[in-house]
Amino acid sequence: MKITDASGRLVETKQTATNSAIQVGNKLPAGIYFAEVMQDGKVQRMKLVKQ
């Protein structure tokens, strides 16, 4: 999993096992971020808003 900020800068990466819960962004300031998750050769992108 990769987390980027609104300008596209990589701010965090995580390696996880399939079907496991993770927590990201604990140390990041409020703002808009994007998560990119790759599983089984497929990429899923999500917008995250931290308040």
C-alpha positions as CSV (number, residue, x, y, z in Angstrom):
1,M,0.0,0.0,0.0
2,K,1.2,3.5,-0.9
3,I,-0.1,6.7,0.6
4,T,0.5,9.9,-1.4
5,D,-0.5,13.5,-0.5
6,A,-2.6,15.8,-2.8
7,S,0.6,16.8,-4.7
8,G,1.5,13.2,-5.4
9,R,4.4,13.0,-3.0
10,L,4.8,9.6,-1.4
11,V,4.3,10.0,2.4
12,E,3.8,6.4,3.7
13,T,4.2,2.8,2.5
14,K,2.9,-0.4,4.2
15,Q,3.2,-4.1,3.5
16,T,0.3,-6.1,4.7
17,A,-1.1,-9.6,4.5
18,T,-4.2,-10.4,2.6
19,N,-7.5,-9.6,4.5
20,S,-5.7,-7.8,7.3
21,A,-6.8,-4.5,8.9
22,I,-4.3,-1.7,8.8
23,Q,-4.2,1.8,10.2
24,V,-2.5,4.6,8.2
25,G,-1.8,8.3,8.6
26,N,-1.5,8.4,12.3
27,K,1.4,10.9,12.1
28,L,0.2,12.9,9.1
29,P,-1.4,16.3,9.3
30,A,-5.0,17.0,8.2
31,G,-5.4,17.0,4.5
32,I,-6.3,15.0,1.4
33,Y,-4.4,11.8,0.7
34,F,-4.6,8.9,-1.8
35,A,-4.2,5.2,-1.0
36,E,-3.1,2.8,-3.7
37,V,-3.6,-0.9,-2.9
38,M,-2.3,-3.7,-5.1
39,Q,-3.7,-7.2,-4.7
40,D,-3.7,-10.1,-7.1
41,G,-2.3,-7.9,-9.8
42,K,-5.1,-5.4,-9.5
43,V,-4.7,-1.8,-8.3
44,Q,-7.3,0.0,-6.3
45,R,-7.1,3.7,-5.6
46,M,-9.0,5.5,-2.8
47,K,-9.2,9.1,-1.7
48,L,-8.7,9.7,2.0
49,V,-9.6,12.8,3.9
50,K,-8.0,13.3,7.3
51,Q,-9.7,16.0,9.5
